[in-house]
Amino acid sequence: MADIQAAPLNPNPTQGVPPEPTDARAASEPNEVASETLYIQNLNEKIKVDVLKASLRGLFKSYGEVLDVVAHSNLRMRGQAFVSFASPEIAAKAMREVRGFPLYSKPMQISFARTRSDAVVEKLDVENFEAHKAQRAEHKRKTRYTNPLKQKFRAKRMAAEMDGAAAAPAPKRPAVQMPDEYLPPNKILFLQNLPESVTKDQLMALFSQYPNLHEVRLIPTKRDIAFVEYMDETSAGAAKDALHNYKLDGENKIKITFARK
């Protein structure tokens, strides 16, 4: 067991004992119901949970059998623990003598737990153990969304998610491509559905019927398309209107549109 880093208990409770804690739950209350389990607060949060549990067990075992020590490292339970004994009388004696004891330099605030622990019920009331567990599970389910701490954590998480969503760039809308037939005028024409046997000379001969022809470009890897460039948009438009759907091989119609800019 880890050594308890605190001053030894003072046999004279009226000397050297820190003042009673002012926390309402930790202070003795006239209507406080004795329980086998003590609820301890104001524990040093820097101490590892396994060391803290061993220290609490070592501190309280001199008063009687310690059935269980429960402590967790999560944010909601940090700095708190439950110590269960075999009887309420043992727990009451331990609370009277240990309350305010500076465990790891922090005076403990101690009160009776409001419900019996699993270890106590399993030890002292085993016939009702399963019913006890079912009741606790139902209580957790009902308070899952009403617990103030959980509501606070949930609100923070939702705020963080909203901040992240706001910071993330909006998804780009897919670009809507304008149909070839509605492209704006261009001095370059785009030819499709050409016969694969077409040659540059054939296209030059066909399009040179219209003035200001500048160049014909075939695509070596795709023989059914080509580009025809004129010196200006007006000349290109005239050739387009005249030769669109022209049957170069007597069968397939050539599709001619303005090239995309």
C-alpha positions in Angstrom: 0.0 0.0 0.0 1.3 3.5 -0.8 2.3 5.6 2.2 -0.2 8.2 3.2 1.6 11.6 3.0 -0.2 13.3 5.8 0.3 14.0 9.5 -0.9 11.2 11.9 -4.3 11.4 13.4 -4.3 13.5 16.6 -5.6 11.4 19.5 -7.1 14.6 21.1 -9.8 15.7 18.6 -9.9 19.2 20.1 -6.3 20.1 19.3 -4.6 20.5 15.9 -7.7 19.4 13.9 -8.5 21.6 10.9 -11.9 23.4 11.1 -15.0 21.6 10.1 -15.6 21.9 6.3 -18.4 24.3 5.4 -19.7 22.2 2.5 -23.3 21.3 3.2 -23.1 17.7 2.1 -20.0 17.1 4.2 -21.2 18.7 7.4 -23.2 16.8 10.0 -26.9 17.4 9.6 -29.7 16.5 12.1 -31.6 14.6 9.5 -28.6 12.9 7.9 -29.2 9.1 7.7 -26.3 6.9 8.7 -25.0 4.6 6.0 -22.4 1.9 5.6 -20.7 4.1 2.9 -18.9 7.4 3.4 -18.8 10.0 0.6 -15.5 11.8 0.6 -14.8 15.1 -1.2 -11.9 17.5 -1.5 -9.3 14.8 -2.3 -6.1 15.7 -4.0 -6.8 15.4 -7.7 -3.1 15.1 -8.5 -2.8 11.7 -6.8 -3.2 8.7 -9.1 -6.4 6.8 -8.5 -4.8 3.5 -7.5 -2.6 5.2 -5.0 -5.5 7.2 -3.6 -7.6 4.1 -3.2 -4.9 2.2 -1.4 -4.3 5.2 0.8 -7.9 5.5 1.8 -8.2 1.8 2.5 -5.1 1.9 4.7 -6.4 4.9 6.5 -9.9 3.5 7.2 -9.1 -0.2 7.9 -8.2 0.6 11.5 -11.9 1.3 12.2 -13.2 -2.0 10.8 -13.5 -4.1 7.7 -13.4 -2.0 4.5 -15.6 -3.6 1.9 -14.8 -1.4 -1.0 -13.2 1.9 -2.1 -14.5 3.5 -5.2 -12.7 6.4 -7.0 -12.5 7.4 -10.6 -10.2 9.6 -12.7 -13.0 11.0 -14.9 -13.7 14.7 -14.7 -17.1 14.3 -13.0 -15.7 12.1 -10.2 -12.3 13.6 -9.8 -11.4 14.6 -6.1 -14.2 12.3 -4.8 -14.4 8.7 -3.4 -16.7 6.3 -1.6 -15.5 4.1 1.3 -17.8 1.2 2.3 -17.8 -0.6 5.7 -19.6 -3.6 7.2 -21.9 -1.5 9.3 -23.2 2.1 9.7 -21.7 2.2 13.2 -18.2 1.7 11.9 -18.8 4.2 9.2 -20.0 6.8 11.7 -17.1 6.3 14.0 -14.6 6.6 11.1 -16.3 9.8 9.8 -16.2 11.5 13.3 -12.5 10.8 13.7 -11.2 11.2 10.2 -13.3 14.2 9.0 -10.9 17.1 8.2 -7.8 14.8 8.2 -5.3 16.3 5.7 -4.8 13.5 3.2 -2.1 14.5 0.8 -2.3 18.1 2.2 -6.0 18.5 1.7 -8.6 18.2 4.5 -11.2 15.6 3.7 -14.8 16.5 3.6 -16.9 13.5 4.7 -20.6 12.7 4.8 -22.8 9.6 4.6 -23.5 8.4 1.1 -27.1 8.7 0.0 -27.4 5.2 -1.3 -25.9 1.8 -0.4 -23.0 0.7 -2.5 -22.9 -2.5 -4.5 -20.3 -4.0 -2.2 -22.4 -3.4 0.9 -25.6 -4.9 -0.6 -23.7 -7.9 -2.0 -22.1 -8.5 1.4 -25.0 -7.7 3.8 -28.2 -8.2 1.6 -27.2 -10.6 -1.1 -30.9 -11.7 -1.7 -31.6 -8.2 -3.0 -28.4 -7.7 -4.9 -29.8 -8.2 -8.4 -32.8 -5.9 -7.7 -30.4 -3.3 -6.3 -28.3 -3.4 -9.5 -31.3 -3.1 -11.7 -32.6 -0.1 -9.7 -29.2 1.6 -10.0 -29.1 1.0 -13.7 -32.6 2.5 -14.1 -31.6 5.5 -12.1 -28.5 6.1 -14.3 -30.7 5.7 -17.4 -33.2 8.3 -16.1 -30.6 10.8 -15.0 -28.4 10.4 -18.1 -29.8 13.6 -19.7 -30.7 15.5 -16.5 -27.4 15.4 -14.7 -26.2 19.0 -14.5 -22.5 18.1 -15.1 -23.4 15.9 -18.1 -25.5 18.6 -19.5 -22.6 21.1 -19.2 -20.2 18.7 -20.9 -22.7 17.9 -23.6 -23.3 21.7 -24.3 -19.5 22.2 -24.5 -19.1 19.3 -26.9 -22.0 20.6 -29.1 -20.5 24.1 -29.1 -17.1 22.6 -30.1 -18.7 20.6 -32.9 -20.5 23.7 -34.2 -17.3 25.7 -34.1 -15.6 23.0 -36.1 -18.4 22.9 -38.6 -18.3 26.7 -39.0 -14.6 26.6 -39.5 -14.8 23.8 -42.1 -15.0 25.1 -45.7 -18.4 24.7 -47.3 -18.5 21.8 -49.7 -18.1 23.0 -53.3 -21.1 22.7 -55.5 -20.4 20.6 -58.5 -19.8 22.8 -61.5 -22.7 22.7 -64.0 -21.2 22.4 -67.5 -22.9 24.3 -70.2 -24.0 22.1 -73.2 -21.8 22.4 -76.2 -24.6 23.9 -78.3 -24.8 27.0 -76.0 -21.1 27.8 -75.7 -20.2 31.5 -76.5 -18.6 32.3 -79.8 -15.0 31.4 -80.2 -12.6 31.6 -83.2 -11.8 27.9 -82.6 -14.3 25.2 -83.6 -14.5 21.8 -81.9 -15.3 18.9 -84.3 -16.8 15.6 -83.1 -18.0 12.3 -84.7 -15.4 12.5 -87.4 -14.6 9.3 -89.4 -11.4 7.8 -88.0 -10.0 7.7 -91.5 -10.2 11.5 -91.9 -7.0 13.3 -92.8 -5.8 16.9 -92.1 -5.8 17.6 -95.9 -9.5 16.6 -96.1 -10.5 19.0 -93.3 -8.3 21.8 -94.7 -10.1 21.4 -98.0 -13.5 21.4 -96.4 -13.0 24.4 -94.1 -10.9 26.5 -96.4 -14.1 27.2 -98.4 -14.7 29.8 -95.7 -12.4 32.8 -95.3 -9.8 33.4 -92.7 -8.9 29.7 -92.0 -5.8 29.6 -89.7 -5.2 26.0 -88.7 -6.5 22.5 -88.4 -5.4 20.3 -85.6 -6.0 16.6 -85.3 -5.7 14.6 -82.1 -3.4 11.6 -82.8 -4.8 9.5 -79.9 -8.5 10.3 -80.7 -9.1 10.3 -84.4 -12.8 11.2 -84.2 -12.3 14.8 -82.9 -10.3 17.8 -84.2 -10.0 21.6 -83.8 -10.3 24.1 -86.6 -9.1 27.7 -85.9 -10.1 30.8 -87.8 -8.6 34.3 -87.6 -11.8 35.7 -85.9 -15.0 34.5 -84.3 -17.2 35.8 -87.2 -15.4 33.6 -89.7 -15.6 30.6 -87.3 -19.3 31.1 -86.8 -20.0 31.2 -90.5 -18.1 27.9 -91.0 -19.9 26.3 -88.1 -23.3 27.2 -89.3 -22.6 25.9 -92.8 -20.9 22.6 -92.0 -22.6 21.4 -88.8 -24.1 18.0 -89.5 -22.1 17.7 -92.8 -21.6 14.1 -93.8 -17.9 13.9 -94.6 -18.0 10.2 -95.4 -21.6 10.2 -96.7 -22.8 8.5 -93.5 -21.9 10.1 -90.2 -22.8 13.7 -89.5 -20.0 16.0 -88.1 -20.9 17.8 -84.9 -19.4 21.3 -84.8 -19.5 23.6 -81.8 -17.4 26.4 -80.5 -14.5 25.3 -78.4 -14.7 26.0 -74.7 -12.6 29.0 -73.6 
